[in-house]
Amino acid sequence: MKKMILIAFISIFLIGCNFQGSTTTLPVTTVDTTNYIEIMTVEDLKNMEMNKSYILMADLDLQDENWVPIGTFKEPYLGNFDGNSHIISNLTISDDYQYNGLFGYAKGEVKNLEIKDFNIEYEAKLLSYAGGLAGRISGKVDNVLVTGNITVENTRGNTYVGLLVGMAEKSDDSLLIQDFIPVILKNNKATGSIEVIGEKMVFAGGLIGKSYNSRVYDNQTSATIDVKAISGLSAIGGLVGHNYSGLATGYETERIALNIAIYNNIVKTTIIAETGINQAYVGGLLGYDYLGYLYDNFSSASISLNGSKNNGGLMIGEDWRGRIESSVATGEISLVTVEDATDNIATLIGLSYNHELIESCFWHSENSGFTVDSDNVTMSDLKSLPWYEANLADWDQDFIAMVIALLE
């Protein structure tokens, strides 16, 4: 008998309390992903139909709009959107639509688009998702550049925030596992700032707040993330706040074969986390990781932790049963001393449980007192091509050149 996909809801934290209420079956909608309708004006953009595909034919300025996101949970955007290398600028959202971004909730493909100088700032009413491109996606995002700022105050529910998307997830359990297609986010760039004051759980990442069943590769982020968690735990990462592969125990081979992985990403981030008595999972690449498969990533992070239960790493805050290979983490972690604090701070992974593999990983930091869980490397080596050729032979030379340029 062929194996079926099993989506494991291991705990409330792993799924992030992502409840949407009724499971009433919606009518089947015919979606046209072949014929592309041209968008010439802001009005054309505002009047998109959820089951049609579109191509942007001009740069658009949304300066005079208080933007209403395209697609909701009940009526997500199902078509494909080709930005055609055009720019949408000055996107502004000041009201909470639960799913906040250019798109609210999108299930199709978005590609070849720049979203420039966006500003999303609101007080949330309950569960809330925010990203420059979309609050939530479950399809594919390819070659999208976003620059802007997100500020959310949420005293009533969980918050998912990323400069690109708040949440990327694929949870369809109706397919045979060999036919499963994860969410794909590739060749995207995100630059800007995130500020969250959250009463409940906070998931914040430079690219994605929470990633579930996603393949994330060839992306670059440069972000400042400032989170104040009032009474709930937080997962904060330079690339992804919370990553969960979604495939349960017994499917490790299939998970790796399907390449549900995070790889070839370059991340530069400053993270400030004020978490009081709450659990904080903070990492230069990922805040929290479960069953993740990570390889060929570079992270440079400056992390400041102020709380009593800190799990912090230059690569990952906390990892459960992950595979981490051929990656480099640099930076520093500073702690504000709190009485009776429980701190797990390490060069690569703050706290690790039963990891499957950590191999060919390196770190550099001026900090002292870290738990050392990988190999040290000098900054001069990290700026030298021969070092990569000797130690990380699989890294592409263009990728190495970008890393060296970041360190100069």
N, C-alpha and C positions, 0 to 999 in steps of 0.2 A: 504494500500500500504506500502510495506517495505521501511524503510528509506535507502537512498543511502548516501554514504560518500560524504561530501562536503568539499573540501580543500579550506580554506578561505585565500585568499591573502589580508589580512587586510591592509597592507601597504607595500611600498617598503622595509622598514626596517624589517618587520616580515619575509619576504621571503629572505631577504638579496640580492636582485637584482640577483637572481640565473638564469639568462637568458642564454640559450644555442643556440639561433638562430632558424633555421628551425625546424618545427615539422613534417618533412617528415616521413612517416611510414616506419620502417625498416622491411626487410623480417623476417619471423618467423624462428628461429634457434632451432634445436633439441638439448637438453642439457642432457648429461648423468650424473646423480647424483648417480648412483648405482655402477658402476665399477670404481675402483680407480687405476690409473696408477702410478707406482712407480717412485719416483725421487731419483736418486742416486748421481747426479753430478750437478755442477753449470750450465752446458750446458743443462741438462734436465730441470732445472728450467727456463732457458731463452727461451726454445722452447715449453713451455706449450701452448696448444690450448685453446681458450676461452670458448668452450662448453664442455670440458672434466673435470673430477674430478681427483685429484691427492693426493698421500700420500707420505710424506717425509720419506726417509729410512736412512738418515745419516745427521749429522751436516754439514753445508756448510759455507765456509768463502768467502765473496764477496770482500775481500780486494783489489784485482786487477781489480775490475770492477767499471766503472762509470755507475751505474745501470740505466737501462731503465725500468720504471714501467710497470707492467703487467696489461693490460686493459686500454682502453681509453673511452671517452664518446661515440664515434661511435661504438666501439667494446669493450664493458665491459667484464670483466671476469664473466662468468655465472655459472661455475661449483662450486663444493665444494673442499676445500683444507684442508687436515688433516696434521698438522705438526707432529703428532705422537710423541710429546714430544721432538722434536729435536730443534736445535738452528741454526738460520741464523745470522751470525755475520758480522760486518763491512760493512753494507749496506751504500753506499755513493751515493748521488745525488748532482750534481753541476750544472746541466742544468734545465731549467724550462720546464716541460712537461704539464703544467696546473694542472694535477692530479699527485701528487708526493708522493711516498712511495714504499714499496715492491710491492704493487698493486697500480695502478693508480685509476681505478674505478672497484669495485667488487660488484656483485649483489647476489652471492651465500653465502655459509657458510665458514668461516675460523675458525679453532679451534686447540687447543693443540699445540701452537707454541710459541717459544721465538725468538724475534728479538733483538739482543744484540749489543750495541755500534754502533748504526746507527748515521750517520751524514748527514743531509739534509741542504744544504746551497746554495741559488741561488738568482738571481734577476729576479723577475717575469715580464712577458711581458704584462699581462692583468689580468683577473680573475684567481685566483690561489688557489689551495687546497693542503694541505700538512699534512701527518701523518706518523709515523713510519711504521704502517701496511698499510694504504691506504689513498689516498687523499680523496676518497669519497666511501661510501658503502651504500647499500640499502638492505642488507640481515641480516646475523647473525654473530656475533663475540663472541666466547666462549673460555675462558681459553687461552688468548694470553697475553704474557708478553713482554713489550717493554721498552728498556732503550736507551736513546740517546739524541741528540740535533737537534733543527730545527732553522735555521736563514733565514728569508725571508725579502727582501727589494722589496716593490711593490709600485711604483709611478704611476701606470696606472689603477689599478682596485681593486676590493674587495679581501680580503684575508681571508681564512678559514684555521686555523691551530689548530691541537690537537696532543698530543704526540702519541695517538693511531690512530685517524682518523681526517681528516680535517672537513668532513661533513658526518653525518649519516641521511639519509632521506628516507621516503617512501611516495610517492605522487600519487600512483595509485588510481584513482577515479572511476574505472570501476567495483568495487566489492560492494556487499551489506555490510553494515557496520558490521553486525554480523560475516562476513567472513574475515574481515580485519585483517591482521597480521602486527604488527608494526616491525620496525627494532629492533633487540634484541642485546644488548651488555651486557654480563654478565661474572662475574668471571675473569675480566681482571685486569692487573696491569701495570701502566705506571710511569716511573721515568725519569726525565731529565729536560731540559731547552728549553724554547721557546723565541725567540727574533724576533720581527716584527717591521719594519718601514713601515707604510702603508699610502698611499696618500688618499685612499677612506675608505670604511668601513673595520674594522678589527674585526673578530670573533676568539677569542683565548681561548682555554680551556686545562686544564691539561690532559683530556682524549679526548674530542671532541670539535672542534671549534664551530660547529653549529649542533644542534640536532632537527630533524623535524619528528614527529610521531615515537618516539623511546621509547622503554622500556630499562632503564639503571639501572642495579642493581648488587650488590655484587662485585663492583669494588673498587680498591684502586689506589690512585694517590699520587705522591710526586713530585711537580714541582716548578720550578722558571719560571715566565712568565714576560717578559719585553716588553712592547708595547709603541711605539711612533706613535701616530695618527696625521698625518700632517694636513689634512683638512676634514677628515670624522669622523663620530662617531665610537665608539668602544664598544664591549661587551666582557668582560673578566671574566672568572670564573675558580676556582680551578679544577672543574670537567668539566663543559660545559660553553662555552662562551655565547651562545644564545640558548635558548630552546623554542620550539613552538610545542604545542601538535597537531596542524593541524586540529582539528575538530572544526567546527564553532559553534556559539551560537545555542542552541537547542539540542546539542548532548552530553551535560555534563554527563548524565547518562551512555550512551554508552562508552564514553571516560574512565570513571572510571571502568566500567565493563570489558573493554578490557585491563585494567591495563597499559595504556599508561602512565607510571609513572617512577619516579626516586627514588630509595629506596635502603637501606642497603649499602650505599657507604661510604667509609672513605677517607677523603681528607686532605692532608697537603700541603700548598702552600705558596709561596712568590710571590706577584704580585706588579709590578712597572708599573704605567700607567702615561705617559706624554701626555696630550691630548689637551693642548692649549685652544682654544675657543670652542672645540667640545664637544658634549655630551659623557660622559663616564658612562657606566653601569658596575660596578665592584663588584663581590661578592666572598666570600670564596668558595661557592659551584657553584652558577650560576651567570653570569653577568646580563643577562636579561632573564625574564621568562614570557611567555604568556600562560594562561590556563594550567599551569603545575600542576601535582599531585605529591607531594614530601612527603615522610615519611621515618622515621627511618634512617636518614643520620647524619653523624658527619663530621664537618668541622673545621679545625684549620688553620687560615690564618694570614699572616702579609701583610698588604696592604698599599701601598704608592701611593697617588693621587696628581698629579700636573696638575691642569687645572681649568677652570672657571665654568664648568657645571658638577659637580660630583654627581653621585648617587651610594653610596657605602654601603654595608652591610656585616657583617661577614658571612651571609648565601647567600643573594641575593642582587644584586645591585638595580634592579627595577623589580617589579612584577605586572602583570595585571591579575586579576581574578584567582589567583592560590589557591591551597589547600596545606598547609604545616602543617604536623603533626609529633609529636614525634621525634623531631630533636634537635641537639645541635650544637651551633657555639661558637668557642673560637678564641681569637687572638686580633689583634690591627689594627687600621686604622690611618694613619698619613696623614696630609694634608700640602702641600706646599701652603702658603698663596698667593692668586692671587687677584688683585684688582677687585671689583665688582663680586666676585664669587658667584655662586648659588650652595650650597652644601646641599645634603640630605644624611646624614650619620646616620645609626642606628645600633643597636645591632643585629638585624636579617635581616630586609629588608630596604634598603636605602629609596626607594620610592615605595609606594604600592597604587594600584588603584583597588577598589572594589574586594578585595580578597574574595574568597568564604569561607575560613576557615584558621585560625591560631590557632593551639591547641597543648598543651603539648610540647611547644618549650622552650628551655633554652639557656642561654648565659653566657659566662664568659669573661671579658676583664679588663685589667688594665687601659684602656683609660677612660677619663672623657669627658663629653660633648656630648655623644651619645644620640640620641633619643631612648628611651627604648620601645621596642615593643614586649617583651617576658619576661620570668621570669629569674632573675639572679640566678646563682649557684656558689658556691665556687670551687676553684680548688681541694681542699681536698675532696669535695663530688664527683667530677668527677673522682677521683682516687679510689673511694670506691664502691665496688659491691653493698652493701645494698642500696645506693642512687638510682642506676638504677632499682633495684628490686622494690623500692617504687614508682618511678616516671615514669619509662619507662619499664613496665613489659613485653611488647611485644618484647623487644630487646633480641636477642639470646645471650647466655652466651659467646660463642666463639667470637661474634662480640664485646661484652663489653670488653672482655679480650684484643682484638686488640686495642681498643680505649684507654684503660688504659695504655697499653704498649707504645702507641704513646705519651702519656702525661708524661711518666716518664723521 
